[in-house]
Amino acid sequence: MYHLGWFLGNGFGIQTWDGILDTPFSGTNLTDWTKPDLYVDMTSSLERAGFDYILIEDTAMIEDTHSGTAEATLRRGLFAPKNDPVPLVPLMAQRSKHIGIIPTCSTIQYPPYLAARLYTGLDHLTEGRVGMNIVTSVTDRVAQNFGYEQHLEHDERYVLAAEWSEVVTRLWESWEPDAVVADPVRNYYADHTKVHTIDFKGKYFSCRGPLNTIPGPQRRLPIAAAGNSPAGRDFAARYADTMLVISTDAAEMRKFRTDMHRRLRDYGRRPEDFKMLFIATPFVGRTDADAEERLAAAQAARWGDLAIEYSLWYMTYVSGGRIDFGQYELDKPVSDLMIAGGNGERVSMSNMFNNRGDMTLREIAATRFSVANLGLVGSPETVAAKMDELMEEVGGDGFLFYLPTTRLQIAEIADGLAPALQRRGSIRKGYDHKTLRENLLAF
């Protein structure tokens, strides 16, 4: 068996609403995105489908470096407006019993003590079903909202993140397992000799500790990581329990998995305790022909003016806001445009431009895929068989679906694809454990 996750790629923000990429069934997404209903419905549906977790993206900025203005950002609702995902977590957990929920936590937005305390509280409220997606943030605009003139350089961000993670994990361990006595007869709550300061002093953070709340059901929360660069991989191997992996085919997936297992062993960790979920955008239809038609329509839609505008905006974002792709001529080969710089998502930028100098910027914008479909196109039975073939070739550990978040898309996965996978014995039909960590380690 293998694991499944859902990537809520717009976070607690406006979900799919404009139908550009052939997703017209958006319901009230545009007006009701601040309400919990869609997210609560999604959680119960994906739990029925046997998913391990929902991972909630987050950003805290209004992008205005693209074409030197926030006009496209706010006109289109691109990554803004957006609410903090943390208050959403208990509401999502309330209508479910097993599925994990992993909100994003940025190392430049949350001081480590606040993060450790906040997420421990969530662990209690969800009865052990919360995780923490640790990110370093991408753009200068985010950094400038939290006291920086500009963001740290790419690899230095992971130096800060490692130090931040060290503080958080030490705080989670600052209470010994038997520190809480809770004896009403002796009027004795906790043994002070088993609660310890951490006395951490580093380059970026210092923290005395201890945490002023008791450990949650999971004690040390499962950590997710997303960076696929060498620095990001090393961070994940050191601290994370699950990882989002961007790959385009089975060979790339297998190579990535082999590299991560080596890094895990270098840190004295067991590779089987670390779950890599390969991010994919499947196209599931009633029949194979229906799915192929949907894929063709989505690919054609990416050449439209609105889709090109979004793609260029996104390319500006993943550059860290250092390259304004709105300033270049669309129909010149990129080799003639002198595009240089960037301090954002290195792997995403590399994938867009490697060996593509003879293509125009328009062509790259229309065909760049941060997330591939990995060949998962067809009826539920066809896609299920293809997923099994991929996992057999790669060796595991599962998939993270990144799809337009509409009730229709959720139903097609939860009530179409998932039952086909369950019939094949590929994914769980139920949950054997209570906590996210236990369910991640179940197989």
C-alpha positions as CSV (number, residue, x, y, z in Angstrom):
1,M,0.0,0.0,0.0
2,Y,1.0,3.6,-0.4
3,H,0.0,7.0,1.1
4,L,-2.1,9.8,-0.3
5,G,-2.2,13.5,0.5
6,W,-4.0,16.6,-0.8
7,F,-2.2,19.9,-1.3
8,L,-4.4,22.9,-0.7
9,G,-2.3,25.0,-2.9
10,N,-4.1,28.3,-2.3
11,G,-4.1,27.9,1.4
12,F,-6.9,29.5,3.4
13,G,-7.5,31.8,0.4
14,I,-9.7,32.1,-2.7
15,Q,-9.9,28.6,-4.2
16,T,-10.5,28.0,-8.0
17,W,-13.1,30.4,-9.2
18,D,-12.5,31.8,-12.7
19,G,-12.6,28.6,-14.8
20,I,-9.5,29.4,-16.9
21,L,-8.1,25.9,-16.7
22,D,-11.4,24.1,-17.5
23,T,-12.7,24.1,-13.9
24,P,-16.0,25.9,-14.1
25,F,-17.7,24.1,-11.3
26,S,-16.4,26.4,-8.5
27,G,-19.7,27.0,-6.7
28,T,-19.4,29.8,-4.1
29,N,-15.6,29.7,-3.9
30,L,-15.3,33.4,-4.8
31,T,-17.7,34.7,-2.1
32,D,-17.4,32.0,0.6
33,W,-13.7,31.4,0.8
34,T,-13.4,32.9,4.3
35,K,-16.0,30.4,5.6
36,P,-15.0,26.9,6.8
37,D,-17.6,24.9,4.8
38,L,-15.6,23.9,1.8
39,Y,-12.6,22.9,3.9
40,V,-14.7,20.9,6.3
41,D,-16.5,19.1,3.5
42,M,-13.1,18.4,1.9
43,T,-11.7,16.9,5.1
44,S,-14.6,14.5,5.6
45,S,-14.6,13.4,2.0
46,L,-10.8,12.8,1.9
47,E,-11.0,10.9,5.2
48,R,-13.6,8.6,3.6
49,A,-11.1,8.1,0.8
50,G,-8.3,7.0,3.1
51,F,-6.0,10.0,2.7
52,D,-3.2,10.5,5.2
53,Y,-3.3,14.3,5.3
54,I,-4.3,17.6,3.9
55,L,-1.4,20.0,3.6
56,I,-2.4,23.7,3.7
57,E,-0.1,26.2,1.8
58,D,0.4,29.7,3.2
59,T,1.9,33.0,2.1
60,A,1.8,36.4,3.8
61,M,2.2,39.1,1.2
62,I,0.6,40.9,-1.7
63,E,2.9,40.4,-4.7
64,D,3.6,43.7,-6.4
65,T,6.9,43.1,-8.1
66,H,5.3,41.7,-11.3
67,S,5.0,44.6,-13.7
68,G,5.8,46.8,-10.8
69,T,2.2,46.8,-9.4
70,A,-0.2,44.7,-7.3
71,E,-2.8,45.1,-10.1
72,A,-2.8,41.6,-11.4
73,T,-2.5,40.1,-8.0
74,L,-5.6,41.7,-6.6
75,R,-7.6,41.8,-9.8
76,R,-7.1,38.0,-10.1
77,G,-6.9,37.1,-6.4
78,L,-3.5,35.5,-6.8
79,F,-2.2,34.3,-3.4
80,A,-4.1,37.3,-1.9
81,P,-6.2,37.8,0.0
82,K,-5.4,34.9,2.3
83,N,-6.0,34.1,5.9
84,D,-3.7,32.3,8.3
85,P,-4.5,28.6,8.1
86,V,-4.1,27.8,11.8
87,P,-7.6,28.8,13.0
88,L,-9.0,26.6,10.3
89,V,-7.4,23.4,11.6
90,P,-9.7,22.7,14.6
91,L,-12.8,23.3,12.5
92,M,-11.5,20.8,9.9
93,A,-10.7,18.3,12.6
94,Q,-14.1,18.6,14.2
95,R,-15.9,16.8,11.3
96,S,-13.3,14.0,11.0
97,K,-11.6,11.4,13.3
98,H,-8.5,10.2,11.5
99,I,-7.1,12.3,8.7
100,G,-4.1,14.5,9.4
101,I,-4.0,18.3,8.8
102,I,-0.7,20.0,8.2
103,P,-0.8,23.8,8.1
104,T,2.3,25.7,6.9
105,C,4.6,27.5,9.3
106,S,7.2,29.9,7.9
107,T,10.5,30.3,9.8
108,I,10.6,34.0,9.2
109,Q,7.0,34.6,10.2
110,Y,6.7,32.7,13.5
111,P,9.2,32.9,16.3
112,P,10.1,29.3,17.2
113,Y,8.7,29.5,20.8
114,L,5.4,30.8,19.4
115,A,5.3,28.1,16.8
116,A,6.1,25.3,19.2
117,R,3.4,26.4,21.7
118,L,0.8,27.1,19.0
119,Y,1.2,23.8,17.2
120,T,1.3,21.9,20.5
121,G,-2.1,23.5,21.2
122,L,-3.3,22.3,17.8
123,D,-2.1,18.8,18.6
124,H,-4.2,18.7,21.8
125,L,-7.3,20.2,20.0
126,T,-7.0,17.6,17.1
127,E,-6.2,14.7,19.4
128,G,-2.9,14.1,17.7
129,R,-3.8,14.7,14.0
130,V,-1.8,17.9,13.2
131,G,1.6,18.2,11.6
132,M,3.8,21.2,10.7
133,N,4.9,22.1,7.2
134,I,8.1,24.1,7.7
135,V,8.9,26.6,4.9
136,T,11.5,29.3,4.6
137,S,9.2,31.6,2.5
138,V,10.2,32.6,-1.0
139,T,9.9,36.4,-1.8
140,D,11.3,39.6,-0.5
141,R,7.8,40.9,-0.1
142,V,7.1,38.3,2.6
143,A,10.4,39.1,4.3
144,Q,9.7,42.8,4.3
145,N,6.5,42.2,6.2
146,F,8.5,40.6,9.1
147,G,11.3,43.1,9.6
148,Y,13.8,42.2,6.8
149,E,15.0,44.6,4.1
150,Q,15.1,41.6,1.7
151,H,15.0,37.9,2.1
152,L,18.1,35.9,3.0
153,E,19.8,34.2,0.1
154,H,18.5,30.7,-0.7
155,D,20.9,28.4,1.1
156,E,21.2,30.8,4.1
157,R,17.4,30.5,4.6
158,Y,18.0,26.8,5.3
159,V,20.7,27.6,7.9
160,L,18.1,29.8,9.7
161,A,15.4,27.0,9.2
162,A,17.7,24.4,10.7
163,E,18.3,26.5,13.8
164,W,14.6,27.4,14.1
165,S,13.7,23.7,13.9
166,E,16.2,22.8,16.5
167,V,14.6,25.3,18.9
168,V,11.1,24.0,18.2
169,T,12.0,20.4,18.6
170,R,14.0,21.0,21.8
171,L,11.0,22.9,23.2
172,W,8.7,19.9,22.4
173,E,11.1,17.8,24.4
174,S,11.5,20.2,27.4
175,W,8.9,18.3,29.4
176,E,10.0,14.7,30.2
177,P,7.3,12.1,29.4
178,D,6.4,11.5,33.0
179,A,6.5,15.2,34.1
180,V,2.8,15.5,34.5
181,V,1.6,13.8,37.6
182,A,-2.0,15.1,37.8
183,D,-2.7,13.7,41.3
184,P,-5.7,15.4,42.9
185,V,-5.3,13.5,46.1
186,R,-1.8,15.0,46.7
187,N,-2.8,18.3,45.0
188,Y,0.2,17.7,42.7
189,Y,0.1,18.6,39.0
190,A,3.7,18.4,37.6
191,D,7.1,17.5,38.8
192,H,9.3,20.6,38.3
193,T,12.5,18.5,38.2
194,K,11.3,17.0,34.9
195,V,10.6,20.3,33.1
196,H,13.8,21.8,31.7
197,T,15.1,25.0,30.1
198,I,16.7,24.5,26.7
199,D,19.1,27.5,26.9
200,F,19.6,27.7,23.2
201,K,21.8,30.4,21.6
202,G,22.5,30.5,17.9
203,K,23.2,32.8,15.0
204,Y,19.5,33.7,14.5
205,F,17.6,32.6,17.6
206,S,18.0,32.3,21.3
207,C,15.5,30.7,23.6
208,R,15.5,29.9,27.3
209,G,12.5,27.6,27.5
210,P,10.9,25.5,28.7
211,L,7.6,25.4,26.8
212,N,4.8,26.5,29.1
213,T,2.3,23.8,28.0
214,I,2.3,20.1,28.3
215,P,3.3,17.9,25.4
216,G,0.6,17.0,22.9
217,P,-0.5,13.4,22.0
218,Q,2.3,13.2,19.4
219,R,4.8,15.0,21.6
220,R,7.0,15.8,18.6
221,L,4.7,16.7,15.7
222,P,5.3,15.2,12.2
223,I,7.1,17.7,10.1
224,A,6.6,18.2,6.4
225,A,9.2,19.8,4.1
226,A,8.9,20.9,0.4
227,G,12.4,22.2,-0.7
228,N,13.8,20.0,-3.5
229,S,17.1,21.8,-3.9
230,P,20.2,20.2,-2.3
231,A,19.8,22.5,0.7
232,G,16.1,21.7,1.0
233,R,16.8,18.0,0.7
234,D,19.4,18.1,3.4
235,F,17.0,20.0,5.7
236,A,14.2,17.4,5.1
237,A,16.6,14.5,5.8
238,R,17.5,16.0,9.1
239,Y,14.2,17.2,10.4
240,A,11.2,16.1,8.3
241,D,8.9,13.1,8.5
242,T,7.2,13.6,5.1
243,M,8.2,15.5,2.0
244,L,6.6,17.0,-1.1
245,V,8.5,15.9,-4.1
246,I,8.3,17.5,-7.6
247,S,9.2,15.1,-10.4
248,T,8.2,14.6,-14.0
249,D,8.6,10.8,-14.5
250,A,9.4,7.5,-12.8
251,A,13.1,7.7,-13.4
252,E,13.3,11.2,-11.8
253,M,11.2,10.0,-8.9
254,R,13.4,6.9,-8.3
255,K,16.5,9.0,-8.5
256,F,15.1,11.5,-5.9
257,R,14.1,8.7,-3.6
258,T,17.5,7.1,-3.7
259,D,19.2,10.4,-3.0
260,M,16.9,11.1,0.0
261,H,17.5,7.6,1.5
262,R,21.2,8.2,1.3
263,R,20.8,11.6,3.1
264,L,18.6,10.0,5.8
265,R,21.1,7.3,6.5
266,D,23.8,9.9,6.8
267,Y,21.8,11.4,9.6
268,G,21.3,8.1,11.3
269,R,17.7,7.8,10.3
270,R,15.7,4.9,8.9
271,P,14.4,5.6,5.4
272,E,11.3,3.6,6.0
273,D,10.2,6.2,8.6
274,F,10.3,9.0,6.0
275,K,7.4,9.3,3.6
276,M,8.0,11.0,0.2
277,L,4.8,12.0,-1.5
278,F,5.2,12.8,-5.2
279,I,3.1,15.8,-6.2
280,A,0.8,15.2,-9.2
281,T,-2.2,16.7,-11.0
282,P,-4.2,13.7,-12.3
283,F,-6.9,14.0,-14.9
284,V,-9.7,11.6,-13.9
285,G,-12.7,11.2,-16.2
286,R,-15.7,8.9,-16.6
287,T,-13.8,7.1,-19.4
288,D,-10.2,7.3,-20.7
289,A,-11.5,9.4,-23.6
290,D,-13.2,11.8,-21.3
291,A,-10.0,12.3,-19.3
292,E,-7.9,12.8,-22.4
293,E,-10.4,15.4,-23.6
294,R,-10.1,17.2,-20.3
295,L,-6.4,17.2,-20.5
296,A,-6.4,18.5,-24.0
297,A,-8.8,21.3,-23.0
298,A,-6.6,22.3,-20.0
299,Q,-3.5,22.4,-22.1
300,A,-5.2,24.5,-24.8
301,A,-6.5,26.9,-22.1
302,R,-3.0,27.6,-20.9
303,W,-2.3,29.5,-24.1
304,G,-5.1,32.0,-23.4
305,D,-4.2,35.6,-22.3
306,L,-5.4,35.2,-18.7
307,A,-3.5,31.9,-18.3
308,I,-0.3,33.4,-19.7
309,E,-0.7,36.4,-17.4
310,Y,-1.1,34.1,-14.4
311,S,1.9,32.0,-15.5
312,L,4.2,35.0,-15.8
313,W,3.0,36.3,-12.4
314,Y,3.8,32.9,-10.9
315,M,7.2,32.9,-12.5
316,T,7.9,36.3,-10.9
317,Y,6.8,34.9,-7.6
318,V,9.0,31.7,-7.7
319,S,12.0,33.9,-8.6
320,G,11.6,35.4,-5.1
321,G,10.3,38.6,-6.6
322,R,13.8,39.3,-8.0
323,I,12.8,38.8,-11.7
324,D,9.9,40.8,-13.1
325,F,8.6,38.6,-16.0
326,G,6.1,41.2,-16.8
327,Q,8.8,43.4,-18.3
328,Y,9.9,41.1,-21.1
329,E,8.7,40.7,-24.7
330,L,6.7,37.5,-24.9
331,D,7.6,36.4,-28.4
332,K,11.4,36.6,-28.3
333,P,13.5,33.5,-27.5
334,V,14.4,33.6,-23.8
335,S,18.1,33.3,-24.7
336,D,17.8,36.8,-26.1
337,L,16.2,38.3,-23.0
338,M,19.1,38.3,-20.6
339,I,17.0,36.9,-17.8
340,A,19.2,36.5,-14.7
341,G,19.0,36.5,-10.9
342,G,16.3,35.1,-8.7
343,N,16.4,34.0,-5.1
344,G,13.2,31.9,-4.8
345,E,12.4,28.3,-5.6
346,R,15.6,27.2,-7.4
347,V,14.3,23.8,-8.6
348,S,11.1,25.3,-10.1
349,M,13.1,28.0,-11.9
350,S,15.6,25.5,-13.2
351,N,12.8,23.3,-14.5
352,M,11.3,26.2,-16.4
353,F,14.4,27.3,-18.2
354,N,16.8,24.3,-18.5
355,N,17.6,23.6,-22.2
356,R,14.8,25.9,-23.3
357,G,16.7,28.9,-24.7
358,D,15.2,28.4,-28.1
359,M,11.7,28.8,-26.8
360,T,9.9,32.1,-26.4
361,L,8.8,33.4,-23.0
362,R,5.1,32.9,-24.2
363,E,5.9,29.2,-25.0
364,I,7.6,28.7,-21.6
365,A,4.7,30.4,-19.8
366,A,2.1,28.2,-21.6
367,T,4.0,24.9,-21.1
368,R,5.8,25.2,-17.8
369,F,4.4,22.8,-15.3
370,S,5.4,23.1,-11.7
371,V,3.3,20.0,-11.1
372,A,3.1,17.3,-13.7
373,N,0.3,14.8,-14.3
374,L,2.8,11.9,-14.2
375,G,0.8,10.2,-16.9
376,L,-2.2,9.8,-14.5
377,V,-4.8,10.4,-17.1
378,G,-7.9,8.2,-17.6
379,S,-10.9,6.6,-15.9
380,P,-10.6,5.8,-12.2
381,E,-9.6,2.2,-13.0
382,T,-7.0,3.4,-15.5
383,V,-5.5,6.0,-13.2
384,A,-5.4,3.6,-10.3
385,A,-3.5,1.0,-12.4
386,K,-1.0,3.7,-13.5
387,M,-0.5,4.8,-9.9
388,D,0.3,1.2,-9.0
389,E,2.7,0.9,-11.8
390,L,4.5,4.1,-10.8
391,M,4.8,3.1,-7.2
392,E,6.1,-0.4,-8.1
393,E,8.8,1.2,-10.3
394,V,9.7,3.9,-7.9
395,G,9.4,1.9,-4.7
396,G,7.0,4.2,-2.8
397,D,5.8,6.1,-0.8
398,G,2.7,7.8,-2.3
399,F,1.2,10.8,-4.0
400,L,0.2,14.3,-3.1
401,F,-2.6,15.5,-5.3
402,Y,-2.6,19.2,-6.3
403,L,-5.9,19.9,-8.0
404,P,-8.3,22.8,-8.3
405,T,-10.2,22.7,-5.0
406,T,-13.9,22.4,-5.9
407,R,-16.4,20.0,-4.6
408,L,-16.6,18.4,-8.0
409,Q,-12.9,17.7,-8.1
410,I,-12.9,16.4,-4.6
411,A,-15.8,14.1,-5.3
412,E,-14.1,12.7,-8.5
413,I,-11.1,11.7,-6.3
414,A,-12.9,10.7,-3.1
415,D,-15.8,8.8,-4.7
416,G,-14.2,7.8,-8.1
417,L,-10.5,7.2,-7.9
418,A,-10.1,6.3,-4.3
419,P,-12.6,3.4,-4.4
420,A,-10.8,2.0,-7.5
421,L,-7.5,2.2,-5.5
422,Q,-9.1,0.6,-2.5
423,R,-10.5,-2.3,-4.6
424,R,-6.9,-2.9,-5.8
425,G,-5.6,-2.9,-2.2
426,S,-3.4,0.1,-3.1
427,I,-4.5,2.5,-0.3
428,R,-6.1,2.0,3.1
429,K,-9.9,1.4,3.5
430,G,-9.7,2.6,7.1
431,Y,-7.4,3.8,9.8
432,D,-5.7,1.6,12.3
433,H,-4.4,4.4,14.5
434,K,-5.4,7.6,16.0
435,T,-2.5,10.0,15.4
436,L,-1.0,11.4,12.1
437,R,2.4,10.0,13.0
438,E,1.1,6.5,13.6
439,N,-0.9,6.5,10.4
440,L,2.2,7.7,8.4
441,L,4.2,4.8,9.8
442,A,1.5,2.2,9.4
443,F,3.0,1.0,6.1
